[in-house]
Amino acid sequence: MSHEIANEELAPRLENYARLLVRSGVALKEGQELVIMGPVERADFIRLATRVGYEAGAGHVTVIWEDDEVSRLTYQNVETAWFEQVPSWKREQLNSLAEQGACFLRLEGTDPQALLSVDTAKPAAYRKAMNVACRPYRDGMTFGRNPWCIAGVAIESWAQTVYPQLGGEDAVAALWDAILKTSRADGDDPIADWDEHDRQFKRQMSFMNDHRFDRLVYTSSNGTDLTVGMNAGHLWSGGAMLGADGRRFFPNIPTEEVFTSPDRMRAEGVVHSALPLVNSGKVVRDFWFRFEGGEVVDFDAAEGREVLEHILDTDDNARRLGECALVSKHTPIRQTGTLFYDTLYDENASCHLALGEGFPECVEGGMGMDDDELLAHGVNDSDVHVDFMVGADDLSITGVKSDGNEVPVFVDGCWAWES
């Protein structure tokens, strides 16, 4: 395989995309370790990102290869007990890289159907084990010590799922085009475009932070009628994140959301999904949750109910909310009308909630708190964080202040000022 992207038309666009991910996504600094995680099918782009990393001053680039087929074979042929702990070499690899100050670029390109024949309990067990054993790695990103970015790369199996009407190469080309457009990376200067995009988040964040709502009420015709309480010192975030050293980086490319961590004890009512959920290679469709006292007490799905069971049973706090995020239906991803079967993209097409872990940056002083202090401030702590989309086209969200005053936040699936 060539070390360069073969498609002459695509090559300059992908060069710009790689620079965006390295320079703005993880905000690589001179001499820093850059860790790139990605699929073997996209070795060409990973080589490109490696070169761009060294050109940007990386002290060293570590590549961690991922392979859907090897993962599938492993899950099919190894007993569940093996996945309940993490090999010492894997713990050492990720934790030591984090402790030494690396930044992490994860390139997502996964076959949504790769694990359809796999026992759901196995990837669920390994995901939980990784979160526990690799806590320094996980906390390094959560608390901004290790800049990180998740972005997409097109592989054929994923492309064929998204565009089943197209042939292999045509589907990959279509998916690359969609990735670049929805990631705002198809212009002449994506880095400048993202600086402008980040400024757009400020209006939304200011609106939510200035109002200091006590709770949000979600309603839509699909049956959603949910009230989510806010923490007293909650903060809305979005776009770029500031690391522990003050560096600005973009954890998700693309991103269209402003988000906060709600009060883990205050969710009441029923919420219905607006889009399918893809988790550990399994698809969950047409599902709902009923909350009482902040906890999921009942749920069901037309397809994939067992996936939800494994998520909810991860630990004691997996049944509580760690995030609520607001995304207008007028954003580029939603306007494509495409279901990507990948949370990075689908969550940015729709308002969403997340079960499990919350974010320390979403409460005043949270970046300096430990887990117990964050819990005391209402921020959930869990070994899982699973986003699910609730943004139906007619979704309305009303902000209610502590004095009972009501303010429209979303009307028919978009910000009140857009409607």
Residue, then its C-alpha position, 0 to 999 in steps of 0.5 A: m500500500s502506498h504511503e500517500i492517499a491514492n485519490e488525487e482529488l481527495a488527497p489535498r482535502l485529507e491533508n487539510y483534515a489531518r492537519l486540523l485533527v493534529r493542530s486543532g483537534v489534539a492541539l499537539k505541542e512541540g516535543q509531545e507524544l502523539v498517540i494515534m488509534g485507528p483501523v488497519e483499513r485506513a493505514d494510508f490516512i494513519r501514515l498521513a496523520t503520522r507525517v503531519g504529527y512529526e511536521a507539527g513537532a511531535g516528539h514521537v508518534t505511537v500508532i495503536w492499530e485496531d481491526d474489526e475482524v480480529s476483534r470479532l474472532t476474539y470475542q467468538n473464540v474466547e471465554t467471557a471470563w478473559f474479558e473481565q480483566v485487562p492484560s498488564w501490557k495493555r494497562e501499562q501501554l495506555n496508563s504510561l502514555a497518559e502519565q507521560g503527557a501524551c495526546f490521543l487521536r482516535l480515528e473511528g472507522t468501524d463496521p457497525q455489523a462486525l459484532l452482530s454474532v457476538d455475545t453482548a456480555k463479552p464487549a460489555a465486560y471488556r469495556k467495563a474492565m478497561n474503564v477500571a484498569c485504565r483509570p489514569y488514561r481515562d482520568g487524564m482525558t476527563f480532567g484535561r491533562n491529556p488533550w484528545c480528539i475523536a474523528g472519523v475515517a472511511i472504511e468500506s464496511w462502514a460505508q456500505t452500511v451507510y450507503p447500501q445502494l452504492g458499490g464499495e469504492d463509491a460508498v467509501a468516496a461518499l462516506w469520505d465526502a460526508i465526513l469532511k463536510t460534516s466535520r467542516a473540513d472541506g474548505d480551504d482552511p479548516i483550522a480557521d473554519w473551526d475557530e469561527h465554529d467555536r465562536q458560534f458555540k459561545r452564544q448558545m453557552s451564554f444563553m444557557n449559563d446566563h439563565r441558570f435553569d433549575r430544570l429542563v422539561y422535554t416533550s415530543s409527540n413520540g411520548t417523551d415527557l421528561t423533566v431533568g434537574m440541573n445542579a446548582g453550580h452547573l455549567w454548559s460547555g461546547g466546542a473547544m475544551l481548555g486543558a489543564d495547561g490552558r491549551r484549547f483543543f477539540p475533543n470531537i470533530p465533528t461537534e454541534e452540541v452544547f452540553t452539561s451534566p445534570d443532577r444525577m438524582r433528578a430525572e422524572g418521566v419517560v423519554h423515547s429515542a429519536l435515532p437508533l443506538v449503536n453500541s459494541g457493534k449492536v443496534v438498538r432501535d425504538f427504545w425508551f426509558r422511564f426515570e424515577g428519582g434520577e434512575v432508570v426504573d423501566f425500559d424496553a426496545a423494539e430491537g436490542r433490549e439486551v444491549l440496554e440491559h448490559i449498559l444499565d447493569t454496568d455498575d450502580n450509577a449506569r442507570r443515572l444521567g451524566e449528560c444532557a446535550l442540545v443540538s439543533k436540527h438545522t446542523p450539517i449532520r442532521q441536514t444530510g438526512t443520513l444515519f451514520y450508525d456511529t455515535l460521534y456523528d449521530e449524536n451531533a444530529s440530535c439532542h441527546l442524553a447520556l447514561g453514566e459518567g458526567f463531566p467535571e468541567c460541567v460544574e463550577g470548580g469541578m476540574g479540581m474536585d475528586d470523585d466523591e466531591l463531584l458526586a456530592h455536587g450531583v455529577n454522576d460517576s460510572d464506568v460507562h458513558v452511553d449517548f442516546m438520541v432524543g431530538a425528534d423533529d418536534l422536540s420542545i425543551t422548556g427551561v424552568k427557573s427556581d422561581g417557576n418562570e418558564v423560558p422556551v429553549f427548543v421549539d420543534g427541534c431547534w433553538a427557540w430563536e431559530s424557529 
